[in-house]
């Protein structure tokens, strides 16, 4: 019986090893691009206020009104969309 336990453990780890592998996602590569630099696209940072975004990037092509609680709204620009919670940037998504 004692010789059966190491064999069972070895079989378990052999089967579980492929399951534990992971892929690198494109989203990781995008998030590693500098936010405000010559190499990356200049876009709003998290925590900026709506007035600051409008002052720096101008009027958006489209303003989509808030939805839900807390209120989430978005502004669509040519190269990115800015998501706001109340009046603060929570995320900026670059268009493909």
Secondary structure, DSSP 8 states (H G I E B T S, - for coil): -HHHHHHHHHHHHHHHHGGG-----HHHHHHTS-SSSSSS-----TT-BHHHHHHHH-S-SEEEEEETTTTEEEEE-SSEEEEEETTEEEEEEE--
